[in-house]
């Protein structure tokens, strides 16, 4: 069990037209911020042909809160451009329910 708490932003995107997911991925590679202040890790996942998810880890709650509006704006612009529904949430890990690294 870990004793540390981690702060994350969880973003999901569902494309109304699955054919646009690849184009959106390419656009994000070229246009999304390369670094997010206060973030130390980011991972993106393809869940299904029409769904993607990204997790961004932050050093502190303050760093997460500071970056949240910018990330939400970029995700919203991407959803509009690529006919998608976007969701964004803040998360804090629960060390009591963890295992592995």
ZIDA-V414332 format. One record per backbone hydrogen bond with DSSP energy under -1.0 kcal/mol. CO is the residue of the C=O (numbers start at 1). NH is the residue of the N-H. E is the energy in kcal/mol with one decimal. If there is no record, write none. Layout:
# ZIDA-V414332
CO:NH:E
CO:NH:E
This chain:
# ZIDA-V414332
6:93:-2.4
7:58:-3.1
8:91:-3.0
9:56:-2.1
10:89:-2.1
11:54:-2.5
12:87:-2.3
13:52:-2.3
14:85:-2.9
17:20:-2.6
18:21:-1.5
20:24:-2.6
21:25:-2.4
22:26:-2.3
23:27:-2.5
24:28:-2.7
25:29:-2.2
26:30:-1.5
27:31:-2.5
28:32:-2.1
36:39:-2.4
38:59:-2.2
41:57:-2.6
43:55:-2.9
45:53:-2.3
48:51:-1.6
50:15:-2.8
51:47:-1.9
51:48:-1.4
52:13:-2.4
53:45:-3.4
54:11:-2.9
55:43:-2.4
56:9:-2.1
57:40:-2.2
57:41:-1.1
60:64:-2.1
61:65:-2.9
62:66:-2.1
63:67:-1.9
64:68:-1.8
67:71:-2.3
68:72:-2.8
69:73:-2.1
70:74:-2.3
71:75:-2.6
72:76:-2.3
73:77:-2.4
74:78:-2.2
75:79:-2.4
76:80:-2.2
77:81:-2.4
78:82:-2.1
79:84:-2.5
83:16:-2.8
85:14:-2.3
87:12:-2.4
89:10:-2.7
91:8:-2.9
94:97:-2.2
95:98:-1.3
